[in-house]
Amino acid sequence: MKTYQVDENGYYGKFGGAYVPEILHRCVSDLQKTYLGVLDSDSFKREFHRLLRDYAGRPSPLYLAKRLSEQYHCRIYLKREDLNHTGAHKINNTVGQILLAQRMGKQRIIAETGAGQHGVATATVCALMNMPCVVYMGKTDVERQQPNVQKMRMLGAEVVPVTSGNMTLKDATNEAIRDWCCHPSDTFYIIGSTVGPHPYPDLVARLQSVISEEIKWQLAEKEGRDYPDCLIACVGGGSNAAGTVYHYLDDGRVKIILAEAGGQGVHSGRSAATIQLGKLGIIHGARTLVMQDEDGQIEEPYSISAGLDYPGIGPIHAYLADEQRATVLPVDDGEALQAAFELTKLEGIIPALESAHALGILKKQPFRPSDIVVLTVSGRGDKDMDTYIKHFQTCNHNS
């Protein structure tokens, strides 16, 4: 039977692998040899699930959004990852990775962040476990995500603003990898998404798969069947999407629709729609689709959402798109803003801008009244209030 999971060499079809400098080879191969044994051990499972339950607040609710459902003529359930501790799905991954780092004897944690949610989640678990933490963040993102920067500092992390490139997520990742090259023996790099060299895409997907694991039993409870007709999530690097679809990858009854950041339009030159625009290449240690010019130079992505403006995509999602297992649609800035305000008015839930892209899919897709749709609200909108307020003021001024 065909499977969409990673193979033993760290590939999803032609995507994935581990392309790292010599200095990191041992770090990465140690991680490859260790991670599955740790994740499958009883002691890890006990501690991971205890922390997810008692610290992060899982399970996250599966909420039937009645007014949103009426609007789109189907049954829409929202998987409420915005209600986790720290306000997003990111905590699932950082709890798991710091437990792995401890079991591997690492003493120092580094991370990259775009929207700041992964940075906050990493700083949070480092405070919990009393480990030093350095978070790399593009200067552009530092400026537009100030509340999260202040949270990280309050939690005891050192936040390093990165001034290369267009000073966003790609550049923060570059700097984190440089740091890792300088401190390979004592440092563990907690990557925030299903990107990077093998085993990171698989490691992150497994840790986030708690999302789809819960969807299965929650749907069985509410609908008498454990699968939806359609799953919807936003995708930048792709961790919340990977977690949402993980247990349904090989279930042909379930349609997968992913939203990527169209920015100001796919062909505007200001977009982060990697599946639409990307070509096969290598970025941050993995072979995947990459936004690049004819010479292979990375093209700068753009999105109103700091968490989605990445010029690559997790190899799992490149593979799902390539195999037509997932439909990936671009949602532009305006559509995402409109969807965010719609959810707020209809359901009293202010989503993160990243999640608003997933909500933007609803207008683009016809549904039947019998369809059960599960849409992951990956994070809450506190961090994006400045953007929302500006948009609200502009709309009011224009009207």
Stockholm file with secondary structure:
# STOCKHOLM 1.0

chainA/1-399         MKTYQVDENGYYGKFGGAYVPEILHRCVSDLQKTYLGVLDSDSFKREFHRLLRDYAGRPSPLYLAKRLSEQYHCRIYLKREDLNHTGAHKINNTVGQILLAQRMGKQRIIAETGAGQHGVATATVCALMNMPCVVYMGKTDVERQQPNVQKMRMLGAEVVPVTSGNMTLKDATNEAIRDWCCHPSDTFYIIGSTVGPHPYPDLVARLQSVISEEIKWQLAEKEGRDYPDCLIACVGGGSNAAGTVYHYLDDGRVKIILAEAGGQGVHSGRSAATIQLGKLGIIHGARTLVMQDEDGQIEEPYSISAGLDYPGIGPIHAYLADEQRATVLPVDDGEALQAAFELTKLEGIIPALESAHALGILKKQPFRPSDIVVLTVSGRGDKDMDTYIKHFQTCNHNS
#=GR chainA/1-399 SS CCCCSCCTTSEETTEECCCCCHHHHHHHHHHHHHHHHHHHSHHHHHHHHHHIIIIICCSCCEEECHHHHHHHTSEEEEEEGGGSTTSBTHHHHHHHHHHHHHHTTCCEEEEEESSSHHHHHHHHHHHHHTCCEEEEEEHHHHHHTHHHHHHHHHTTCEEEEECSTTSSHHHHHHHHHHHHHHSTTTEEECCCSSCSSTTHHHHHHHHHTHHHHHHHHHHHHHHSSSCCSEEEEECSSCHHHHHHHGGGTTCTTSEEEEEEEEETCTTTTCCCCHHHHCEEEEETTEEEEECBCTTCCBCCCCCSSTTTCCSSCCHHHHHHHHTTSEEEEEEEHHHHHHHHHHHHHHHSCCBCHHHHHHHGGGGGSCCCTTCEEEEEECBBGGGGHHHHHHHHHHHHHHC
#=GC SS_cons         CCCCSCCTTSEETTEECCCCCHHHHHHHHHHHHHHHHHHHSHHHHHHHHHHIIIIICCSCCEEECHHHHHHHTSEEEEEEGGGSTTSBTHHHHHHHHHHHHHHTTCCEEEEEESSSHHHHHHHHHHHHHTCCEEEEEEHHHHHHTHHHHHHHHHTTCEEEEECSTTSSHHHHHHHHHHHHHHSTTTEEECCCSSCSSTTHHHHHHHHHTHHHHHHHHHHHHHHSSSCCSEEEEECSSCHHHHHHHGGGTTCTTSEEEEEEEEETCTTTTCCCCHHHHCEEEEETTEEEEECBCTTCCBCCCCCSSTTTCCSSCCHHHHHHHHTTSEEEEEEEHHHHHHHHHHHHHHHSCCBCHHHHHHHGGGGGSCCCTTCEEEEEECBBGGGGHHHHHHHHHHHHHHC
//
